[in-house]
């Protein structure tokens, strides 16, 4: 049999003039369709056209992007990065893209400027090279090319493109106090609920902007049930579910007293229909928080931006959430499950936290300032004591 199905994908293998040709049909959904495509591949071989085009841009547009759209959550990112790769390697075949060509690509990208006239980040170039490597690996599986030049990049060049821009958590208790007292007020007050909720839940920006009212269980007694991807998830009272996550696994997060108060405040807002934190302009999903947060930080006297060592961004609140949990002694496993990170090894994969442990962890965040109060910060305990619902409602609406 020259056509067979493995792992949901149809594979083919045939010989012409004692040369073996093999690959996959990503678009085939039936055996009949796979045989039709195989016949077309055989025809191309007999007429000297080859099983697939050796042109880099043709392969990216016809094969890789089609596969990405159907199977990858990062399709939108792949799409705009592939446009840049096709523009840079236009007219080249896979054989013409060598290690030296990739090294030149890296240096050219590092020397280029972004649309905002800033120096391009090495992390961005690392992501582009990773995508380029993925394209070559798929081309190798499809027998379009024989090697991956990205795997042979010299170490001296690879050091120039860091996988992550690691830095310490720029947030502190004093900055948090200043942000709420001086920054998230007046014209920036519309960001106050979403920032408060994020500091107490540690969600990514994409996760919190997609959070819907129906995803939150406001019931005090009955759990909610969700069927996602063929699996059923229970959302206990006082919890919510993050449906679309970075690792593709939904997770259930309990809310502490402050987060519940914010959620109820949003529920009682007449402008809130579908999303818990809608856009103040369109009432749909909120799209932009950078400008408002940058203005709030400026008003509070706090540095803003990922390129500043002491600058904060919206993602900093996620780091701050984990930092405060560690500060009060929450175990690494509980923090991992609350943040939605993947296990690192088999032992880690076998260890899970209970919902009660997660509840206790997030409730401790309301007590954190009392425990860290020092003589140099006498006002922290008073400012950050766990407020009653009415007090927080008043602060949020002020």
Residue pairs with C-beta under 8 A, 6 or more apart in sequence:
2 12
2 13
2 14
2 38
3 10
3 11
3 12
3 31
3 34
3 35
3 38
4 10
4 11
5 11
5 31
5 34
9 24
9 25
9 26
10 24
10 25
10 28
10 31
10 33
10 34
10 37
11 22
11 23
11 24
11 25
12 21
12 22
12 23
12 24
12 25
12 34
12 37
12 38
12 41
13 20
13 21
13 22
14 20
14 21
14 22
14 38
14 41
14 42
15 21
16 42
16 45
16 46
21 41
21 45
21 51
21 143
22 143
23 41
23 51
23 52
23 141
23 142
23 143
24 141
24 142
25 33
25 34
25 37
25 38
26 63
26 66
26 67
26 70
27 33
27 37
27 66
28 34
28 37
41 51
44 50
44 51
45 51
51 142
51 143
51 144
52 59
52 63
52 142
52 143
52 144
53 59
53 62
53 144
54 93
54 94
54 95
54 144
54 145
55 91
55 92
55 93
56 86
56 89
56 92
56 93
56 94
56 97
56 135
57 86
57 89
57 90
57 91
59 94
59 135
59 139
59 142
59 144
60 82
60 85
60 86
60 135
61 82
61 86
63 138
63 142
64 78
64 82
64 134
64 135
64 138
65 75
65 78
65 79
65 82
67 138
68 74
68 75
68 78
68 79
69 75
72 78
73 244
73 248
77 127
78 131
81 127
81 128
81 131
82 131
82 135
84 128
85 128
85 131
85 132
85 135
88 105
88 108
89 97
89 101
89 105
92 101
94 136
94 139
94 144
94 145
95 145
97 149
98 149
99 149
99 152
99 153
99 154
101 149
102 129
102 132
102 149
102 150
102 153
103 153
103 154
103 157
105 129
105 132
106 125
106 129
106 153
106 157
106 160
106 161
107 157
107 160
109 120
109 124
109 125
109 128
110 120
110 122
110 125
110 160
110 161
111 120
112 120
113 119
113 120
114 120
118 307
121 165
121 307
122 160
122 161
122 162
122 165
123 161
123 162
123 163
123 164
123 165
125 160
125 161
126 161
126 162
126 163
129 150
129 153
129 161
132 150
133 148
133 150
133 151
136 145
136 147
136 148
136 149
136 150
137 148
139 145
140 146
140 147
140 148
165 306
167 309
169 316
169 319
169 320
169 323
170 303
170 309
170 310
170 311
170 312
170 316
171 312
171 316
171 317
171 319
171 320
171 323
173 368
173 369
173 372
173 377
173 380
173 384
174 377
174 380
175 300
175 302
175 312
176 199
176 320
176 384
177 379
177 380
177 383
177 384
178 300
178 301
178 302
179 195
179 296
179 297
179 300
179 302
180 192
180 195
180 196
180 395
181 300
181 383
182 299
182 300
182 301
183 296
183 297
183 298
183 299
183 300
183 302
184 191
184 192
184 195
184 296
185 192
185 299
185 398
187 295
188 292
188 293
188 295
188 296
188 299
189 398
190 280
190 292
191 289
191 292
191 293
191 296
192 395
192 396
193 262
193 265
193 266
193 277
193 396
194 208
194 277
194 286
194 289
195 293
195 314
195 317
196 258
196 259
196 262
196 396
197 203
197 208
197 259
197 262
197 263
197 277
198 208
198 314
198 317
198 318
198 321
199 317
199 320
199 321
200 255
200 256
200 258
200 259
200 262
200 321
200 362
200 365
201 208
201 253
201 255
201 259
201 321
201 362
202 317
202 318
202 321
202 322
202 338
202 339
203 211
203 242
203 253
203 318
204 245
204 246
204 315
204 318
205 289
205 314
205 315
206 244
207 242
207 244
207 245
208 277
209 275
209 277
209 285
209 286
209 287
210 243
210 244
210 275
210 285
211 240
211 242
211 275
211 276
211 277
212 274
212 275
212 276
213 266
213 267
213 272
213 273
213 274
213 275
213 276
215 226
215 235
215 240
215 241
215 242
215 243
215 276
216 239
216 240
216 255
216 263
216 276
217 223
217 224
217 235
217 236
217 237
217 238
217 239
217 240
218 263
218 264
218 267
219 237
220 237
220 238
221 237
222 237
223 234
223 235
223 236
223 237
224 234
224 235
224 241
225 232
225 233
225 234
225 235
226 232
226 233
226 235
226 241
226 243
226 250
227 233
228 243
228 250
229 250
233 241
233 250
233 252
234 252
235 241
235 252
236 252
236 254
236 355
238 254
238 255
238 260
238 359
239 252
239 253
239 254
239 255
239 355
240 252
240 253
240 255
240 263
241 250
241 251
241 252
241 253
242 250
242 251
242 252
242 253
242 340
243 250
244 250
245 251
245 340
246 340
247 340
247 341
247 342
249 340
251 337
251 340
252 355
253 338
253 358
253 362
254 355
254 358
254 359
254 362
255 263
255 362
256 362
256 363
256 365
256 366
257 363
257 366
257 386
257 389
258 365
258 366
258 386
258 387
258 392
259 362
261 387
261 389
261 392
261 393
262 392
262 396
263 276
264 389
265 392
265 393
265 396
265 397
266 272
266 276
266 277
267 276
271 278
271 280
271 283
272 278
273 283
274 284
275 284
275 285
275 286
277 286
278 284
278 285
278 286
279 285
279 286
279 287
280 286
289 314
290 313
290 314
293 304
293 313
293 314
294 304
294 305
297 303
297 304
297 312
298 304
302 312
303 310
303 311
303 312
304 311
304 312
304 313
305 311
305 313
306 313
306 315
318 339
321 338
321 339
321 365
322 335
322 339
324 365
324 368
325 334
325 335
325 338
325 361
325 364
325 365
326 335
327 368
327 372
328 364
328 365
328 367
328 368
328 371
330 361
330 364
331 353
331 357
333 348
333 351
333 352
333 353
334 353
334 357
334 358
334 361
335 361
336 343
336 348
336 353
337 352
337 353
337 358
338 353
338 358
338 361
338 362
343 349
343 351
366 386
367 386
368 384
369 380
369 381
369 383
369 384
369 385
370 381
370 384
370 385
372 380
373 380
373 381
387 395
